[in-house]
Amino acid sequence: MTPEERGPQEEPRPILDYQPTSFSQGRMDFTWEELTEEERQRLYALWEAGKGLIGGDPRRRPQADRLPDWGLNRRFFRTLALDDARGWNGARLQADLASERPLEIEIGFGRGDFILDRARRHPERLFIGYEVRTKAARLALQRAERLELENLWISDDDARFSMPRLLPDGRVEMVHILFPDPWWKRQHKVKRLFSPPFVDLLAAKLRPGGILHVKTDVEGYGELIRYLVEHHPGFRAHDPRLAARIGPHLPTHREHWCHEHGLPVWVYYFERRPEP
Ligand SMILES: C[S@@+](CC[C@H](N)C(=O)[O-])C[C@H]1O[C@@H](n2cnc3c(N)ncnc32)[C@H](O)[C@@H]1O
């Protein structure tokens, strides 16, 4: 990978110590095949049925329309609990979304190093970070509050469930998906983020000219992502020059670990085409 492909980096100003870490590399024999029409239809059917959502379909959870007490009156949301009148969360989030501020989304922020830093650097922008691990979401919320960030919303929703219900089409300026889980095993493939309906969702929510920014340390998953996105009529081919529009940013925790261990990282930038 060339430095250009890696994207702009600046001397990191970590928000957190990057050590210790428990990452492992996993199996690297990720394989994929071009989708047949049958496979494509199967993936759409699974998506429609809400299969593969991490933690299951939130509509089946008891009290799904209530926020946890710890999340009340903080920049935390669950899409099914936007009307929970015990807190200001839903109303303030909707007001922020109705503003003209450019919106960036990170899906699967893990420890949050990237999005916390990005929200700190760009106070004029609005950010939403999704992380299905509630404990990690809660920690990132605490860190955002410690940094006095008023432009970052955190959710532990599966982004695939939340984004279609929360965001107006064309509202998003950038989507960052950094080191998504590859879900190697055949029976877990349905949990994998990138599939044709997910790329449809990204195309719908990004504004024309908006950017999808992806990094992975799994070469085969990167190839699959590139294949799915570049075969979508809504996106242009990967273009490393788009890195300049994202600008300097900190590595994620996983990325830092890859750099420490001399492991390659594949980076992709796809621009949302204007509507015809
Ligand atoms: C391999 S980790 C990478 C974390 C972080 N981006 C980094 O680079 O250090 C992938 C993260 O995505 C989260 N995740 C997976 N699928 C998700 C989804 N559909 N919506 C939101 N978060 C998701 C996982 O819980 C996990 O924390």
PDBQT file of the ligand as one rigid body, heavy atoms in Angstrom, charges set to zero:
ROOT
HETATM    1  C1  LIG A 301     -13.159  -5.203  14.020  1.00  0.00    +0.000 C 
HETATM    2  S1  LIG A 301     -13.981  -4.035  15.025  1.00  0.00    +0.000 S 
HETATM    3  C2  LIG A 301     -13.183  -2.512  14.564  1.00  0.00    +0.000 C 
HETATM    4  C3  LIG A 301     -13.375  -1.414  15.563  1.00  0.00    +0.000 C 
HETATM    5  C4  LIG A 301     -12.739  -0.065  15.167  1.00  0.00    +0.000 C 
HETATM    6  N1  LIG A 301     -13.373   0.460  13.960  1.00  0.00    +0.000 N 
HETATM    7  C5  LIG A 301     -11.251  -0.185  14.961  1.00  0.00    +0.000 C 
HETATM    8  O1  LIG A 301     -10.808  -0.128  13.800  1.00  0.00    +0.000 OA
HETATM    9  O2  LIG A 301     -10.531  -0.354  15.972  1.00  0.00    +0.000 OA
HETATM   10  C6  LIG A 301     -15.594  -3.857  14.242  1.00  0.00    +0.000 C 
HETATM   11  C7  LIG A 301     -16.596  -3.181  15.164  1.00  0.00    +0.000 C 
HETATM   12  O3  LIG A 301     -17.826  -2.981  14.449  1.00  0.00    +0.000 OA
HETATM   13  C8  LIG A 301     -18.909  -3.227  15.332  1.00  0.00    +0.000 C 
HETATM   14  N2  LIG A 301     -20.066  -3.556  14.455  1.00  0.00    +0.000 N 
HETATM   15  C9  LIG A 301     -20.177  -4.673  13.690  1.00  0.00    +0.000 A 
HETATM   16  N3  LIG A 301     -21.319  -4.640  12.961  1.00  0.00    +0.000 NA
HETATM   17  C10 LIG A 301     -21.944  -3.476  13.296  1.00  0.00    +0.000 A 
HETATM   18  C11 LIG A 301     -23.176  -2.876  12.885  1.00  0.00    +0.000 A 
HETATM   19  N4  LIG A 301     -23.962  -3.504  12.011  1.00  0.00    +0.000 N 
HETATM   20  N5  LIG A 301     -23.531  -1.671  13.389  1.00  0.00    +0.000 NA
HETATM   21  C12 LIG A 301     -22.714  -1.055  14.305  1.00  0.00    +0.000 A 
HETATM   22  N6  LIG A 301     -21.531  -1.582  14.747  1.00  0.00    +0.000 NA
HETATM   23  C13 LIG A 301     -21.146  -2.773  14.240  1.00  0.00    +0.000 A 
HETATM   24  C14 LIG A 301     -18.418  -4.354  16.207  1.00  0.00    +0.000 C 
HETATM   25  O4  LIG A 301     -19.097  -4.435  17.429  1.00  0.00    +0.000 OA
HETATM   26  C15 LIG A 301     -16.951  -4.013  16.378  1.00  0.00    +0.000 C 
HETATM   27  O5  LIG A 301     -16.730  -3.221  17.525  1.00  0.00    +0.000 OA
ENDROOT
TORSDOF 0
